[in-house]
Every structure is written in C-alpha cells, then in structure tokens.
Amino acid sequence: MAEPVGDKGEVPQPESTSHPTTSDAKPTTEAVASPSNTPAKRNAFTELMAPKPKAPISQAPQSMASKASQIVRGVWRGALIEYIEHPERFPDKVLRVTANTVLIKDAFPKATIHLLLLPRSPAHYLLHPHTAFADPAFLAMMREEAAVGARLAAAELARRLGSFSASNRARDEAMGKGKGGGAASDRDGSESELPLPAGRDYAAEIRVGTHAHPSMAHLHVHIISRDMRSERARHRKHYNSFTTPFFVPLADYPLGEDDVRRETGFQNANLKRELVCWRCGKEFGNRFAELKRHLEEEFEAWKKE
C-alpha cells in the first residue's frame, strides 16, 4: 500500500523576494547587547501550561463507515469482512454465497450447530442491528436468507442427531420396512400412498437472531441450535448472550423505540445474570463449571427426544 503523501514529506517554502530600498526606507540598526536585551530565563512550568497551537488540518475527515472499515480490518473484530469480500478463500467455512449474503460456519461455535449470516451491503454491514433492521427492504431480504440458512442448519442437526431421536423412530422403522412412499390397497382395489410419520421437527431446535451488543464490527445474524453444548462456550457471558434477552430474535425486528432491549444497562445486566439451564430451568448461580457438566447430561436427554 502506498505511503500517504504529505504526512512526513517536506513542505516547499516560497522563495524570498528582495525589494530595492527607497529613499523613504529607514535604515536598520543592530541591537546592542545590554542587560535589557538579554533573553529571559525559561520557565519550564510556564511553557508546559501554556496553550499549544492547534495542528493544521491536512485533509478532509473520512466518513465513519470508511474509517471503521480501515480500523477493524486485520484485527479480530473486523475478521468477518474477509468472508464478505472474498468468500472463495474459505471453502471449508463458507456454506452458501448469494449476491446479498454469505453464510458461514462460526469459527468459535457455541452449540452443536452455529452459523453466521453476513450481509454484503456496504450501506448496512457496519450498522448496529437495531439500525440496520429498521430498513424494511433490508430486513425482508435478511429474513428470507436466514430462513434458507435455518433450513440448512436443521438438516445438518437432523443428520447428526436424528438416529438418537425417539420421535424419529417410527419414521425410521417405516422407511426401513419400505412403508414410506409405498402403496396400500383400498377396498376398491386401487392403491394409495402411505404417509410417513412426521418425525422430529429439527427446525424448532434452531434459533435465529442477533446480539444486542455485537462483539464483531460487521453485522451478522446467528443461526444456532439451542443445546449450548460446546467447548467454545467458556464463561458466563458466552452462555447468557444466547439464553437471555441479550439474544434478539430476527423475527422481533424492527424493535420499537421504547423496547427495553435497546437499553445498555438492561443488556449488561443480562450478561451478568445468574446461570440457568436453558432446558430444565435449574439455577446454578455463578457456578459455570457445574452448569457445563449439567448441560452434558441435558444434551444426552435432548438428543433422544
């Protein structure tokens, strides 16, 4: 990248112009050294406290969006911009790319399934979710894209855990016996299709929303399974950011101006809440390690439902 011009380079000075002296000009005389002409002794304190001249403004101020993009690029808070601009560089992380969004696996998943939906619109991706989703057209687009992401997440959850589910057993048995899509004879001798049992609704186990105060600079929507079982969930804030009103469902946008979830104090308190199991409601106070052990037990029961 080229070094900016003008910050360190020398500024050319105008050449001095000599004017011929006229008869009206007064001759100059050199000062004669005397006690009165001796420079006063410097006072360090006075110089320190004296007002400093303001530095001249060398260029016009940048837009906030431009400045934010430059500040966050290359540090962890700005890591998502690389997926937005260059999804082809991350084939192991990127699941879906459209003109409007990029769907990726979260690099630090907080549950069995954890995806991020990233908008590609420069007019929106540096905005806070509360501001961005006040745009009806943008919100409608993100809901449509999130619905696709949620279906992919539910399908992957079913692939991983479906064989453990009691709700899937009748369906699996029906498919194993060839009943699914098979034919049955009616009284009149005609054949009709036998419907498969519904099986477990894994879409109901997927949550879609944003954090009230996102940690990353670029707008993103979480698509996450509700189990909260992950080695990456390492402290109370990780857990509470998804299990309290700090997590704002995409379906709830746009938020009303008086919605309490806009208030910083309310959301900070949510992150500091005492720990409660998302599934059974058992309270754990500040005992995060104990909650983690309990979540392992709940996960085993949850996947068997």
Buried (B, 14 or more C-beta within 10 A) or exposed (E): EEEEEEEEEEEEEEEEEEEEEEEEEEEEEEEEEEEEEEEEEEEEEEEEEEEEEEEEEEEEEEEEEEEBBEEBBEEEBBBBBBBBEEBEEBEEBBBBBEEBBBBBBBBEBBBBBBBBBBBBBEEBBBBBBBEBBBBEEBBEBBBEBBBBBBBBBBBBBBEBBBEBBEBBBEBBEBBEEEBBEBEEEEEEEEEEEEEBBEBBEBBEBBBBBBBBBBEBBBBBBBBBBBBBBBEEBEEBEBBBBBBBBBBBEBEBBBBEEEBEBBEEEBBEBBBEBEBBBBBEEEEBEEBBEEBBEBBEEBBEEBBEE
